[in-house]
Every structure is written in structure tokens, then in C-alpha cells.
Amino acid sequence: MTERSRQPLLTTICLLALSVSTQAEQIEFSFTNSHDGTQQLAFAIVPDSLESDDRRPLLVLAHHAWGTRHSQAYYYNEIERRGWLLVVPELHGRHTDGRFSMAALEAQHDLIDAMEYMQAHYPVDSTRVYLAGRSMGGMLSAVTAAKYPGRFAAVVSGQGIYDVESWRKRSAPTALSSKVGQLRLLADSLLTQEVGGAPSPMTEYAYRRQSAATYVPNFQYVPTIFWHGTLDEIVPPQQTESLVAAIQAHDRFQPDPHWLQGASHLPWNLPASWVLDQLQHHQRIGLDGQGERFYPQLHLVTDEAKRILWLTIGPVVGEVFAEVQVSLTHDTLAVTTRDTEAVTIHLDRIPERVRFSQYTIEADRQVRVSVVMGDSVLFTATADQAAGDLSHIWSGRE
């Protein structure tokens, strides 16, 4: 063999060597869903021989409709090549199984609980926990990102239904293949089953609860990249276009969607490498080495009591969406609330450089506002309108 003939062979061998995945273990485990107490299954990829101090990025994947925890195989090689951790929980809904759970509360907790299982059992880099999904998985990942913006460094969501009622009421396309038409009818039927019926005053709350459009203000606190095919007849591109436009009204730095020209819904997916690259490129980077970036002004919407960034909101009573705006500017803690009974400010999640000596409260009902440091309550007031002094909470912290 001549030297010239050896070069292509050598190049091929080198390229093959570069494409070989690092060793990793594929495992399955069960976890308890924190919402309904059921036992759920998850699939995971874990790099071999991980040391406790060798912290790796974690990708949480939400599978698509008619999928399972084993439906994301096109990610495996890229995850192994990069040495990341991966978890794909088996999703479930209130009225349907995981094949069509939409963005049910149960499925949201599947993602969060599987993520927390991985964090408890493996060396996860808490500053690089990512979320992704397409189709039903895109719908679920968007809602979960909005409701848990402090838990993810970045999110990629593709081809999702983001306003359930508008999708359900959409006009029929001018031309559909018989296969796409059948899928649309089946999707309509399963969606109706999961949310409890056709759009009506009785189902309005369920429709809004599973729609990312309901939680638009929250997206300014979690980098979320959206993509969609321009010829998608199952989920029209207007779903992504409308949501991103609404987010951009709150966050001028929200990127425009990535449009896949000529792509339909079913056969198209972006390469796993593109998704992972987008997550890394857009990830939130905290200051002073912290994984969580501090925002001095928060505007949040939630359907359930929870801790979000440096606030705890709740309880949320009845079929309502609590809306809270809190700012720490101009030496004042300013709290404005709607449809919640309590807001707690956690000083241990606020940088020491941020100080305030006054407070104001404006609410649509009596709301309890508390300032805490760990388990210690430094201040509490219950009112629908109030103002006063807060300088005493800094005693002993100077």
C-alpha cells in the first residue's frame, strides 16, 4: 500500500475513533411521583466509573405522544459521547397514560421527581441541568420550564401545543393527507379525554393549566429555545409564533424561534447534537460562581403552591392562577399579589449586597408576606394594603 493510499484509510480510522462513544451504563429505576404518590419508571444513561466529585451535566427528556421512556434513542450516542447524564421518565396523566399525558400536573412532577432522583444518586452538576422535548414533550417541557424556572439552566422545546384551547378550536387545514387527518382526529379525542372534555366554562381551567401561554411572564427567568416546522399540520406553527411573541413582550432578549423550512410534524427532528449545543449556548450563568442567577424583580404565575427562585408562593386555593410581582429596588420590598394567600421571601437566596429598609403590599385579598432566613422568620405582615419599615431585619447581619 502506498503512502498516498494509506492517508484516506488513516483518516477514516481517526474519524471512527472520534465517533466512538465513551463507556456508559443504561439503567432503569423507579421513583415516587410527588403529586399523586404513584410509582413510575425511568430510563437513564450514566457514564461509567463516575467519581463523586466528577459532576456532569444532566439532560431531562420529555418523550413525545405515543412514546415511552425508550422513545428517545436518537439522543443516546451524543449523550454518551459528551459524557452527560440522561434521564427519560415514563410520563403519566390524570386520565391517560404516558402516551398522551399532554402537560398534565402528574407528568410535570414525573420530570421533576426523576430529575431529583438523579441528583440524589449521581454526581449531577446542578448548574447544568437541562430540559428538552418535542411535540407532546415540547408542550410538557415548556410548561415545566415556566413553572420551575430556577431548576433548569436552559430548555429546548419543539413543535409543542402551547395554547391548548386555541389548538383545540383551530380551523381545519385546507388539505390534509388521510394519515395526518386521522392523527388529528385521534389527538383531538385523546386531548379531550385528558383535559376532561371539549372547551367550555367547565374545562377552561384545565385547558389553561396545561398551556405554556398561561405562564408567559415566567419564561424571562429560564432560557428557552423554541423550534417548529413551517409545514406542520398537526400543531400549526402559529402555536410557537404566538408564544414567543408573548414572551418577547416581557423579555426583549428572548430569541426568535428556529424555523425548519418545509418540515412537517411527524418525520422531522433536529439532531441531538443541535439540541445539546443550543442548551449549552443559551444556558443561564449565575454570578459569583452561582448556578442560579439573581433577578431583583420577579413576575410569576403559578397554579400550585411552590418555591420559585427566591420566593415561595401559596397556598393557591381553588381553580385560579396566582400572580405575584415582587421587586427589591429603591430600598423597598414591593409586593403585589393576586389569588394567593401567602408570599415568603427567602433572604438566603438573595445576595448580601441587596438591602431594603421599607416594604409595601398591594393585594386583591388579605395576604401574609414573610421574610425568612433559613428557618427563622424575620418579618411577617398580613394585609391587602400596607407599608412600613423593615430595617430591623438586618440587625446582627451587618
ZICORDA-V378581 format. One line per field, one symbol per residue. ss: DSSP state (@ for helix, = for strand, . for the rest). psi: psi as a letter, one per 30 degrees, with the letter a starting at -180 (. if undefined). A space follows every 50 residues. Layout:
BEGIN
ss: ???
psi: ???
END
This chain:
BEGIN
ss: ..@@@@@@@@@@@@@@@@@....=========......=========... .....=======..........@@@@@@@@@@..=====..=....=@@@ ....@@@@@@@@@@@@@@@@@..===========.@@@@@@@@@@@@... ...=====.....@@@@@.........@@@@@@@@@@@@@@@@@@..... ...@@@@@@..@@@@@@@@@@..======........@@@@@@@@@@@@@ .......===...........@@@@@@@@@@@....@@@.......==== ==...===..===........========..=======...=====@@@. .......================..==============.@@@@....
psi: kleeffeeeeeeeeeeeffkklklkklklllkkfegglklllklkkklhk lfgiklkkkkkjllkglafgghfffeeeeeefglkkkjljllaeflaffh fbhleeeefeeeeeeeeeefflikjffhklklllbeeeeeeeeeeefhff fkflkkkkhljfjeeeeegllklfkkleeeeeeeeeeeeeeeeefgllkl fffeeeeeegkfffgeffffgjjkkklkkfgjfejkffeeeeeeeeefff jfgkllljkjkgkaeefkkkkeeeeeeeeeegkkjllhgkfjkkjfkkjk klflklkjbglkklljkailjkkkkklilhgkjkkklkhlfkkkkjffgk kffjlkfllkkklflkkjkkkljbfkjfkkkjlfkllakgffffkfg.
END
